[in-house]
């Protein structure tokens, strides 16, 4: 009986680990956050308005190809992000790497 309980315990642990791994993979594979609804173009003014409504201040925006590069203050810290002007999606990693532009 103890062997059966041990196998059951290891099976439950294995299933839990697989579920957690699948959840992490799904979470990291999700699409980037969107500033506007509907995957449609967004203007510089809309980006500024949206970020200011979310507590950003001193928002500075520079057009860089199809992206808006944004710098501003939020919660007392300097924040940076890039917004795709064609879709309104936040770029997953604003690392100034232009390989995918």
C-alpha positions as CSV (number, residue, x, y, z in Angstrom):
1,X,0.0,0.0,0.0
2,X,2.9,2.4,0.8
3,X,4.3,1.8,-2.7
4,X,1.0,2.8,-4.2
5,X,0.8,5.9,-2.1
6,X,4.4,6.8,-3.1
7,X,3.6,6.4,-6.8
8,X,0.4,8.4,-6.4
9,X,2.4,11.2,-4.7
10,X,5.1,11.3,-7.4
11,X,2.4,11.3,-10.1
12,X,0.7,14.2,-8.5
13,X,4.0,16.1,-8.2
14,X,4.8,15.3,-11.8
15,X,1.4,16.6,-13.0
16,X,1.8,19.7,-10.9
17,X,5.3,20.4,-12.3
18,X,4.1,19.9,-15.9
19,X,1.0,22.1,-15.3
20,X,3.2,24.9,-13.8
21,X,5.7,24.6,-16.7
22,X,2.9,24.8,-19.3
23,X,1.4,27.8,-17.5
24,X,4.8,29.6,-17.6
25,X,5.2,28.8,-21.2
26,X,1.8,30.2,-22.0
27,X,2.4,33.3,-19.9
28,X,5.7,34.1,-21.7
29,X,4.2,33.3,-25.1
30,X,1.3,35.7,-24.8
31,X,1.2,38.7,-27.0
32,X,2.4,42.0,-25.8
33,X,0.1,44.4,-24.0
34,X,-2.0,46.7,-26.1
35,X,-2.5,50.4,-25.4
36,X,-5.6,50.6,-27.7
37,X,-8.2,48.0,-28.4
38,X,-8.5,46.3,-31.7
39,X,-5.0,46.0,-33.0
40,X,-5.2,49.3,-34.9
41,X,-2.9,52.2,-35.5
42,X,-2.3,54.6,-32.6
43,X,-1.1,58.2,-32.7
44,X,1.5,59.9,-30.6
45,X,-1.2,61.9,-28.9
46,X,-3.1,58.7,-28.0
47,X,0.0,57.1,-26.5
48,X,0.7,60.2,-24.4
49,X,-2.9,60.5,-23.2
50,X,-3.1,56.8,-22.3
51,X,0.2,56.8,-20.4
52,X,-0.7,60.0,-18.6
53,X,-4.0,58.6,-17.5
54,X,-2.1,55.6,-16.1
55,X,0.1,57.9,-13.9
56,X,3.0,58.6,-16.2
57,X,4.5,62.2,-16.1
58,X,7.1,64.0,-18.2
59,X,6.3,61.7,-21.1
60,X,8.6,62.1,-24.1
61,X,8.0,60.3,-27.3
62,X,10.3,59.9,-30.3
63,X,9.2,58.2,-33.6
64,X,11.6,55.4,-34.6
65,X,10.4,53.7,-37.7
66,X,7.1,52.1,-36.9
67,X,7.7,52.4,-33.2
68,X,7.2,55.2,-30.7
69,X,10.0,55.2,-28.2
70,X,8.7,56.5,-24.9
71,X,10.5,57.7,-21.8
72,X,8.8,59.1,-18.8
73,X,8.4,58.9,-15.0
74,X,6.1,56.5,-13.3
75,X,6.0,55.7,-9.5
76,X,9.1,57.9,-9.1
77,X,11.2,55.9,-11.6
78,X,12.2,56.5,-15.2
79,X,10.4,54.0,-17.4
80,X,11.0,53.3,-21.1
81,X,9.0,51.4,-23.6
82,X,8.3,51.1,-27.3
83,X,4.9,51.1,-28.9
84,X,4.1,49.7,-32.3
85,X,2.3,52.6,-34.0
86,X,0.5,50.2,-36.4
87,X,-1.0,47.9,-33.7
88,X,-0.8,49.8,-30.4
89,X,1.1,46.8,-28.9
90,X,3.9,47.3,-26.5
91,X,7.2,45.9,-27.8
92,X,8.1,42.8,-25.7
93,X,11.6,44.0,-25.0
94,X,12.7,47.6,-25.5
95,X,16.4,46.8,-25.8
96,X,17.3,49.2,-28.6
97,X,18.0,46.2,-30.8
98,X,16.7,47.1,-34.2
99,X,17.2,43.6,-35.7
100,X,13.5,43.0,-36.0
101,X,12.4,46.5,-37.3
